[in-house]
Amino acid sequence: MYRCLPFLSYALFPALAAAADPVEFFEMKVRPVLAKHCYSCHTATHMGGLTVDSREALLKGGGRGPAIAPGKSAESLLMTAVRHADPKLKMPPSGKLSESEIADLASWIDGGAAWGKAAPAAKAGSKYTITEEQRHWWAFQPVRKPEPPRVKNERWISTPIDRFVLAALERERLKPNAAASKRDLIRRVYYDLIGLPPAAADIEKFEADKSSEALAKVVDELLASPAYGERWGRYWLDVARYSDDKLNSTQDEPYANAWRYRDWVIGAFNDDMPYDLFLKAQIAGDQIEHPDKAKLVAGLGFYALSPQFQDDRVDATTRGVMGITVACAQCHDHKFDPIPTKDYYALLGVFTSTELGEFPLAPADVVERYKQSKKGIEDQRKEIDEFLDRQANDLAEILAAQTARFIESVRKGEAAPGLDGETYERWKKYLTGAKREHPFLDDWDKDSFSPAQFQETVIALNREKKEIDKQNMIRLGGSEVRRDLANADLLSLARDRYFLWRDLFGAGRFEKFDSGVLYHKPERLERFLSGAWKQHLIELRAELDRRTKAMPDPYPYYHTIQDVKDPKNTRIQIRGSRDNLGDEAPRAFLSVFAKGDPEPFRKGSGRLELAEAIGNRENPLTARVWANRVWGYHFGKPLVATPSNFGQLGERPTHPELLDYLAARLMEQNWSMKALHREIVLSTAYRLSAATDESNFARDPDNRYLWRANRRRLDIEPLRDTLLQVSGQLDRTVGGAPVKLTNSSNRRRSVYGFVSRRKLDGTLSLFDFPNPNSMSEQRIETATPLQQLYFLNSGFVEDRAIALACRVEGSAFDTAGRIRAAYRMVYGRAPSKEEIALGEEYVSRGDDPWVRYAQVLLSSNELLFVD
C-alpha cells in the first residue's frame, strides 16, 4: 500500500503561533497558583528556607538550592516538587496540583519566569479610586455609531464598511488589491460561513451569474444552512471551554449530556438568536422569563460544563464576553486596568453562590423512578462497602494481636503454622525493605527488641487512634462536612506514632502494598470470609445485581447551574490566600461602569443582574468584543489583535471607528449575528484578492490596513470535513451524541467529535485545536513536520484517498477523464493541460497509482489553504 509521496509543498504554511504577554500570563496563570497553594507556607513562615513571593526569592531558593532555573523547567526544583517526581519532596502537602496548573508553571519557567511589578496587598477597608483618565480609556467609552468617512474613490464602495477601510488606505497611501476571482471568493465565503468547500456546480453557477446580487444570493443561502451553526457554533465553543468530559487526570469521566449544550449553541446560531439573549441565557437562562424555558436553560452549560473552578468562570465571563482581564485582580488590584481586587471577588461571589444542577427533559415520574432506582443501587453498594470495611478493620485487629508471632517468623525466615501467608510476606517486605519513617522497628532483628512489647504498642496505638477519631468527630459537630477542616481544632497522633499507624492500619496509604501491612483492602478480603459472613456478602451482591438489571435507562437532561439556598458574598483573599481574608466584597458588577460604588446584586446569586449588565446596550465592551471576533474570523485578523484583552496590555484597534460602527450595527439590528456576517462579507474589502503587491507590502507588511485578503490555512475541523466531503463520505446528520474521531466509522462533521479535557484527540492537537481547559480567544496556525507526516502516513487520509480513488475510477473510462473528474471533485475546477500530463505520467507507474494520486491531491496546498 502507498505510504509516501514524491512531492508536497508546505512552504507557504504561515507560522503564526501567538505567545501570550509574559507578564499577563504570570498574573493570570502563575501568581494565582502560587497564592492559592504556596503562600501560606512560603511567605512569612519561610518554611524550608524558601519564600515564593518574588522572582528573586525563587532564584535564591531554600535549603535545597534555587527553586527555578529560568528557561529550564525540567531542571527546576519547583517543578520536581509539584510533579511529585521526588518521593521526599511532594508539594503542596494538601495534594498534587491539577495538570493544567503544572503545565502553566512549566510554561512560565520555560518562557523565562517573568514576574509582574510589585503590587501592594489589598487591605481591609482600603479604598480603590478609579481616575478619570482610566475611565476615558477607549474600550470604556460608550459605543457610538460614527458617520462613515468620505473617500476619494467612491466607485470602490459597496457598504459603509468600505468607507472606513478605504479612508485608512488612502490616508496611508496604500492601494487596495483588485477583487478576488469568483472561484476564490466563493471558496472563501463557503469556508467562512459554513466551513465546507463549494461543489463544482456551485462554483460554476456563481461564475455564470453576472448580476450584482450574485454574492448576496450565495450568502443568504449559506446563512440559512444548518452548516452555518456548525461552523460558527464551534467558534463559540472555543470561548466556552467546551468538552465532553470532566477534568480528571486519573480516569475518563465523560459527561452524560454535554452534547446537548453543544447542539443548543449550534441551534442558537442557526436560529439567529439575538446575541444579547444568547449571552444572557448562558449566564441566567433559568431566571429569564420565557414561554419555553428549555430554549434558554440549556445555555447554562457554559458554566455547568466548565473545568469546575469558580475563578475560571470569572475569567471566561470577563475575558470571553467582555475582553477584560478581571482575573488579574485575584491577588492584588489590577496593575494596568481599573479593576480593584474587590471587583474580582464581587463577581466570584456570584459563582460561589451557585451549584451544579440539571434540567430534566423527561416527565417527572420517569425522572423520579430513575432516581429512586439509582439511589437503591448506591445504597446497596454502600452497604456492601461498609460491610467489607468493617471486616477489614476487624481482620486488621485480629492480625495485630499476632504481631509478635509475625516478627519472630520473619526473624526465623519462615511463617509459623497458622499465620496468614500473604500477611507474613507483607511483614517481611516491611521489616527488610526501605527505611521506615518512624523509629519503633529500628532494632527489630536484635535480641534486645521484644516482639511481645511491640505488639502491645501496636494494639494500644490502634485504640488511641480510634479515640482520637471519636473526639474529632465530636469537635466537628458529628460530621466532617459540617465545618471547615482547615480551621477546626483537631487532635492527632504524635508524628512517629502516626507513621507507624499509617503503615500498619492505613488503607491505601502505604505504597509498598497499596494498603497497610495489617489492613487488607476490601476487594482482597473475601478469602478470609466464611460461614454466615460469606453468605451475607453473597446475598448483598445478588441484591445489587438484581437492582442493577432492573435499573431503567437514564433520562435526558441539560447540565445546568442553580443558585444555592443561601447566596453569600465572598471576602477578599489578601494576596490570593484563602487563609488571609480581608473585607467582604458585595456581589456586584465592575466598578469602572458605575458612577460611585457599584449597586449590589440583590436577586439570589446575582446571575440575572450580571446577565443584564453584560447583555446591555450601555455596556461598551460586549458588542465591541463580539464584532471584533466575527471580523477576525472573516479576515484572518481581528481589528483588535488581542480579542480577549481590550485593556492597557492589549493591542489598540487598527480601525477604531470601524469597530464602533460594527458594534453599533450589531445592536441596531437587534443583535442579529447573521446580519453582521452578511454586512461584512458583502463589503468590497472582504472581496479583495490575496495577491501580494510589493509597494503595499513595503509600507504595510502585516496588512494592518487591509489592502489585501489574508491567505489562511483551514482550521482542523473544516480540513477534516473537506477530506470527507470531497471523497464522498461526509455524513451531514445534525446533532447528537459525540463519537471519538479515532473511530474509523466516524464520518460526521468534526464539531460532533468527542472533545476531551483529559486527553485531547491527537489530530485535533496536531492542527492547533484550542485547549478545552481554558478559554481560547482565537485560532492559531503552526507549521510542523508532524503535520506533513499526517498527510503522508495518516490512516484517516489514506482511507479518504481510497474512497476518492474509487469515485474517480468509476467516473470515466480514460485516464484524462478520470483526472478531470478528480480535479472537479477536489478543487471544483478543470485541470490544465500540464496538470493532466503530470497526472497521466504519475498514474502510469507503481502500485495503487490512483490511490496514491488521490492522496497527492488531498495533501496539496490548493485544498488546504483559502485565498
Secondary structure, DSSP 4 states (H G I P E B T S, - for coil): -----S----TT----PPPPPHHHHIIIIIHHHHHHHTHHHHSSS-GGG---SSHHHHHH-BTTB-S--TT-GGG-HHHHHHTT-BTTB-SSTT-PPPHHHHHHHHHHHHTT---PPP-PPP-TT------HHHHTSGGGSPP--PPPPP-S-GGG-SSHHHHHHHHHHHHTT--PPPBPPHHHHHHHHHHHHHSSPPPHHHHHHHHH--STTHHHHHHHHHHTSHHHHHHHHHHHHHHTT--SB---SSS--B-SSHHHHHHHHHHHHHTT--HHHHHHHHHHTTTS--S-HHHHHGGGHHHHTS-S-HHHHHHIIIIIIH---GGGGSSSS-SSSS--HHHHHHHHHHHHTEEEEEEE-S-HHHHHHHHHHHHHHHHHHHHHHHHHHHHHHHHHHHHHTTHHHHHHHHHHTSPPTTS-HHHHHHHHHHHHSSPPSSSTTTTTTSTT--HHHHHHHHHHHHHHHHHHHHHHHHHTTT-GGGS-GGG-------HHHHHHHHHHH-TTT-TTTTS-SSPPPGGG-GGG--HHHHHHHHHHHHHHHHHHHTPPPPPPEEEEEEE-SS--PEEEEGGG-TTSEEEEE-S---GGGSSSSPPPP-STTSHHHHHHHHS-TT-TTHHHHHHHHHHHHHHSS-SSSSTT--STTSPPPSSHHHHHHHHHHHHHTTT-HHHHHHHHHTSTGGGB-----HHHHHH-TT-TT-SSPPPEEPPHHHHHHHHHHHTT--B-----S-B-TT-TT--B-GGGB---SSS--HHHHHTTPPPTTS---S------HHHHHHHHH-HHHHHHHHHHHHHHHTT-SSHHHHHHHHHHHHHSSPPPHHHHHHHHHHHTSSSSHHHHHHHHHHTSHHHHEE-
